[in-house]
Amino acid sequence: MDRTEFGSTLRTWRERLRPSDVGVPAGLRRRTPGLRREEVAALAGVSVDYLTRLEQGRGPHPSDGVLSALARALRVTDAERDHLFHLAGSTPPLPGRIRSAVRPSVLRLMDRFTDLPALLLDAKSDVLAWNPMAVALLGDLSSIPPAQRNIARQAFTGTHRVEFHAEERERLDRALVSELRRCAARYPADPDLQRLVSDLRAASADFERLWTLRELDERHGDTKRIHHPELGVLELDCNALVVHGDDQVLLVYSAAPGTPAAEALQLLRVIGLQDVGHISTGYAQAPIQGQDITQGGR
C-alpha cells in the first residue's frame, strides 16, 4: 500500500467536490475547499479520525468494503475507483462480481428525490446509498456495521429484524430468498454472495427452509405498511427502478396525492428532516426507526 499517495489522493478528491455536489449546505463560514473531513466520513460510514489517519498516510490498510464506501462518498469514476484500490494494494472488483460502486449520476438522481424516500441496493441486497428522506422515514443504516448492511441479513439474523404478522413475514421472506437465488445464478463466483448465503443457511432455519424450496418470485414493487414513531403507520407504494448495466435497484417510496400517506410524507419532510437536514445521499447518523427497513420493498 502506497500510504502517502493514497492519502494525498483522498484529500485531493475530497477538496475537488463542492458541497452542492452531495447536497450539503455550503454555509457562510466554510474555510475548507471542497468537503470537510467529517462530511466525507459521514457519507462513507467511517470515523473522522479514521479518515484523517488515511489522508495523513498513517492509517491502517482499508478493507475492500471501506474502499468502495470511500469511492461512493467521493463520487469517483470507475477508473478512479480502480486506481484507489491499486494504491491501497487491493484488487479492484472483477468482471463477474456484483457491482457495488455507485454511479455519480445515480447519486445525483437520488438527490433530486427531495420529497420521496429512496434507497439503492446492489444485486445481493446490500444497501449502497440512501437520501435524507429515507433517513427521516426509516432511520439511518450507518448505525449498522457496513458488513451487516444487507436487507436479507437483517431480515433473517440481524439485530434490527422486525416482527411482522406471520403471513406477511413469510411472504416477504420468500421474496428475499427468491431474489438471492436468482442473484446466485447470475454471479456463481462472487465470494461475498457465497459468504452471505452460507452464513444465512447456517444461522437461520427459516432461510434454509426457503432456500431449499428453490422458488422464484417475480416481485418488482409492493405496498408497504411502515411504522413511524411519530406519524404512525404509513401505507406507501414501493417501486423498484432498475439501474441498467449495474444490476442495482433504486427503491422509491411514494403515495397517491390526497391520501393520508401523501400528507404524512409532506409532514415527514418538514419534521423528519429537521434532525437530518445536514445529511446528503449516503450514510447518515440516526437510529433505525422504520419498520420496513429489513425488507427493502423488493
C-alpha positions in Angstrom: 0.0 0.0 0.0 1.3 3.4 -1.0 0.1 5.2 2.0 1.4 8.6 1.1 -0.1 8.7 -2.4 -3.3 7.1 -1.2 -3.7 9.8 1.4 -2.9 12.6 -1.0 -5.4 11.2 -3.5 -8.2 11.0 -0.9 -7.5 14.6 0.1 -7.4 15.9 -3.4 -10.6 14.2 -4.4 -12.3 15.4 -1.3 -11.3 19.0 -1.9 -12.5 19.0 -5.5 -16.1 18.2 -4.5 -18.4 21.0 -3.9 -21.0 20.8 -1.1 -23.7 21.2 -3.7 -22.5 18.0 -5.4 -23.6 15.9 -2.5 -26.4 18.1 -1.2 -24.5 19.6 1.7 -25.3 23.2 2.6 -22.2 25.3 2.0 -22.8 27.6 4.9 -21.2 31.0 5.5 -18.1 30.1 7.4 -16.7 27.3 5.2 -12.9 27.7 5.0 -12.0 24.2 3.7 -12.0 23.8 -0.1 -14.5 21.1 -1.1 -16.0 18.9 1.5 -14.9 18.7 5.2 -13.5 15.5 6.5 -16.5 15.0 8.8 -18.8 15.2 5.8 -16.9 12.6 3.8 -16.6 10.4 6.8 -20.4 10.5 7.4 -21.0 9.7 3.7 -18.6 6.8 3.8 -19.7 5.4 7.2 -16.2 5.8 8.8 -15.0 7.9 11.7 -13.4 11.3 11.2 -10.3 10.1 13.0 -10.0 7.1 10.6 -10.3 9.3 7.6 -7.8 11.7 9.0 -5.2 9.0 9.5 -5.8 7.7 6.0 -5.3 11.2 4.5 -2.2 11.7 6.5 -0.6 8.4 5.3 -0.6 6.7 8.7 -3.9 4.8 8.6 -4.4 1.0 8.6 -4.9 -1.0 5.4 -8.6 -0.3 4.4 -10.8 -3.2 3.6 -12.4 -3.6 0.2 -15.7 -2.5 1.7 -14.2 0.7 3.1 -12.5 1.4 -0.3 -15.8 1.0 -2.1 -17.5 3.2 0.5 -14.9 5.9 0.1 -15.2 5.7 -3.7 -19.0 6.2 -3.4 -18.7 9.1 -1.0 -16.2 10.9 -3.2 -18.3 10.1 -6.3 -15.4 8.9 -8.4 -15.4 7.3 -11.8 -14.8 3.6 -12.3 -11.3 4.3 -13.4 -10.6 6.4 -10.3 -12.2 3.7 -8.1 -9.8 1.1 -9.5 -6.9 3.5 -9.0 -7.8 3.9 -5.4 -7.9 0.1 -5.0 -4.5 -0.2 -6.6 -3.0 2.5 -4.3 -4.3 0.5 -1.4 -2.6 -2.6 -2.7 -6.0 -4.3 -3.3 -7.6 -5.8 -6.4 -10.5 -3.8 -7.9 -13.8 -5.5 -8.4 -13.5 -8.0 -11.2 -15.9 -8.8 -14.1 -18.5 -11.3 -12.9 -18.6 -9.9 -9.4 -21.5 -8.0 -8.1 -21.1 -4.3 -8.7 -21.2 -2.2 -5.5 -19.8 1.0 -7.0 -22.5 3.7 -7.4 -22.5 5.9 -10.5 -22.4 9.6 -9.7 -25.3 10.1 -12.0 -27.4 7.8 -9.8 -26.5 9.7 -6.7 -27.4 12.9 -8.4 -30.8 11.4 -9.3 -31.3 10.4 -5.6 -30.5 13.9 -4.6 -33.4 15.1 -6.7 -35.9 13.0 -4.7 -36.3 15.7 -2.1 -39.8 14.7 -1.1 -39.6 10.9 -1.6 -37.6 8.3 0.4 -35.1 6.4 -1.8 -32.7 3.5 -1.2 -30.2 2.0 -3.6 -29.5 -1.8 -3.4 -27.0 -4.0 -5.2 -27.9 -7.4 -6.7 -27.5 -9.2 -3.3 -29.5 -6.5 -1.5 -26.6 -4.6 0.1 -27.8 -1.1 0.9 -25.4 1.2 -1.1 -26.9 4.6 -0.6 -30.0 6.5 0.6 -31.3 10.0 0.7 -32.3 12.3 3.6 -36.0 11.4 3.2 -35.1 7.7 3.7 -33.3 8.6 6.9 -36.4 10.6 8.0 -38.7 7.7 7.3 -36.6 4.6 8.1 -33.7 5.9 10.3 -30.1 5.6 9.5 -28.4 2.5 8.3 -25.0 3.7 9.3 -25.8 2.6 12.8 -25.5 -0.9 11.3 -21.9 -2.1 10.6 -21.2 -2.0 6.8 -20.7 -5.7 6.7 -24.2 -6.2 8.1 -25.9 -3.6 6.0 -27.8 -6.1 3.9 -31.6 -6.4 3.6 -31.6 -10.2 3.7 -29.1 -10.5 6.5 -31.1 -8.1 8.7 -34.3 -9.8 7.9 -33.1 -13.3 9.0 -30.4 -12.7 11.5 -29.9 -9.0 12.1 -30.4 -7.0 15.3 -32.9 -4.8 13.5 -35.2 -7.6 12.4 -38.8 -6.5 12.6 -41.6 -8.8 13.8 -44.4 -8.9 11.2 -47.6 -10.8 11.2 -46.8 -14.5 10.4 -48.3 -14.5 6.9 -46.7 -11.1 6.0 -43.4 -12.3 7.3 -43.5 -15.4 5.2 -44.4 -13.6 2.0 -41.6 -11.0 2.4 -39.0 -13.6 3.4 -39.9 -15.7 0.3 -39.4 -12.7 -1.9 -35.9 -12.0 -0.4 -34.7 -15.6 -0.7 -36.1 -15.8 -4.3 -34.1 -12.7 -5.2 -30.9 -14.1 -3.7 -31.3 -17.4 -5.5 -31.7 -15.5 -8.8 -28.6 -13.5 -7.9 -26.6 -16.6 -7.2 -27.4 -17.9 -10.7 -26.1 -14.7 -12.2 -23.0 -14.4 -10.1 -21.9 -18.0 -9.2 -18.3 -16.9 -8.4 -18.9 -13.9 -6.3 -17.3 -14.5 -2.9 -19.3 -12.0 -1.0 -22.6 -13.5 -2.2 -21.3 -17.0 -1.5 -20.4 -15.9 2.1 -23.8 -14.3 2.6 -25.8 -17.3 1.5 -23.6 -19.7 3.5 -23.9 -17.5 6.7 -27.7 -17.3 6.3 -28.1 -21.0 5.7 -26.1 -21.8 8.8 -27.7 -19.2 11.1 -31.4 -19.2 10.1 -33.6 -22.3 9.9 -36.2 -20.2 8.1 -33.7 -19.1 5.4 -32.5 -22.7 5.0 -36.1 -24.0 4.6 -36.9 -21.4 2.0 -33.6 -21.7 0.2 -34.2 -25.5 -0.4 -37.6 -24.8 -1.9 -35.9 -23.2 -4.9 -38.9 -20.9 -5.5 -38.6 -17.9 -7.8 -40.9 -14.9 -7.1 -41.4 -12.1 -9.6 -41.7 -9.0 -7.3 -40.7 -5.6 -8.6 -42.8 -3.4 -6.4 -45.2 -3.6 -3.5 -47.3 -1.7 -1.0 -45.6 -1.4 2.4 -47.0 -0.5 5.8 -44.2 1.3 7.6 -44.5 2.3 11.2 -43.0 5.7 12.0 -42.6 6.6 15.7 -44.2 10.0 15.3 -46.5 9.6 12.4 -47.8 6.1 13.0 -48.4 3.6 10.2 -47.8 4.9 6.6 -49.1 2.8 3.7 -46.7 3.6 0.8 -46.1 2.3 -2.7 -42.6 1.0 -3.2 -41.3 0.9 -6.7 -38.1 -0.8 -7.8 -36.3 1.1 -10.6 -33.6 -1.0 -12.2 -30.2 0.7 -12.9 -29.4 -1.0 -16.2 -25.8 -2.2 -16.6 -25.1 -2.2 -12.9 -27.7 -4.8 -11.7 -28.8 -2.4 -9.0 -32.2 -1.4 -7.9 -33.4 2.0 -6.7 -36.3 1.7 -4.3 -38.6 4.8 -4.2 -41.4 5.2 -1.7 -44.4 7.3 -2.6 -48.1 7.8 -2.1 -51.0 8.9 -4.3 -51.8 12.6 -4.0 -54.5 13.5 -1.5 -54.1 10.3 0.6 -53.3 10.3 4.3 -49.9 8.7 3.4 -49.1 11.6 1.0 -49.9 14.1 3.7 -47.7 12.2 6.1 -44.8 12.3 3.7 -45.2 16.1 3.4 -45.2 16.3 7.1 -42.2 14.0 7.3 -40.3 16.2 5.0 -40.8 19.1 7.5 -40.4 17.4 10.9 -38.2 14.5 9.9 -35.5 16.5 8.1 -35.1 18.9 10.9 -32.8 16.3 12.6 -31.1 15.1 9.4 -31.0 18.3 7.3 -27.2 18.3 7.2 -27.1 14.8 5.7 -26.8 14.2 2.0 -27.3 11.0 0.0 -25.1 8.3 1.5 -24.5 7.3 5.1 -26.4 9.2 7.8 -26.3 9.4 11.6 -29.6 8.3 13.4 -31.0 5.1 14.8 -33.1 2.7 12.8 -36.7 3.6 13.3 -38.7 2.4 10.2 -40.5 -0.9 10.2 -39.8 -1.7 6.6 -36.0 -1.5 6.5 -35.5 -5.2 6.9 -37.4 -6.0 3.8 -36.3 -3.3 1.3 -39.6 -3.4 -0.6 -38.4 -5.8 -3.2 
